Amino acid sequence: MAYSPMEGLSEGLESASEFFNRAEEHREYAIRLSRDIIRRSKKIIHSIHEGEDCSEDADKIAEEIRRLVSGLAEEPSVLYSGPAADAMSEYAEAAILGSMLEKGTVPTHTALGITEPSWALGLADSVGELRRVALKCLMSGDIERAINVYRMMEEVTDGLLMFDVPDAVAPMRRKQDIARGVMERTRSDIAIAVVMSEKRK
């Protein structure tokens, strides 16, 4: 009896090959856009600390985020992990930091047009940047401003600690530990500055 090709094998292989090709194309697309988003996000954070205007970069990065998310809408496995997720997290950190310092508000993931996990991780990373702002205030003698920034850190950290997320879903536990440590160090720095200020009076 002559051997005949198994039914369904060629169709299955062709379908899988098409899927892999699309996934690779989406991955390359994510890598290309993510590099510029991350670069611009870091530039914006630097500008915020230096008191420089970053509105032009903010507009450009918002457009790049829209392109990234819309381009990966049919490939959630790429959107929610790897370079795309990292880029959205970096963008969230920059946007949240700027909004907190300028307006005292935190833009939602919907307002930023990104995924919830990247928003939450970016929010967590903003605590470290707020510490830099608080320390700069202390160095210039503006204790009141440092205290206000610390209160932002405290509010954000308290919110983050409400999450109970397995590491397989998102590295939130590590971010929580870092945020808690950063907040405690900042509180200690402010307390020392207040004591020293009272002694000088």
Secondary structure, 3 states (H helix, E strand, C coil): CCCCCCCCHHHHHHHHHHHHHHHHHHHHHHHHHHHHHHHHHHHHHHHHHHCCCCHHHHHHHHHHHHHHHHHCCCCHHHHCCHHHHHHHHHHHHHHHHHHHHHHCCCCCHHHHCCCHHHHHHHHHHHHHHHHHHHHHHHHCCCHHHHHHHHHHHHHHHHHHCCCCCCCCCCCHHHHHHHHHHHHHHHHHHHHHHHHHHHHHC
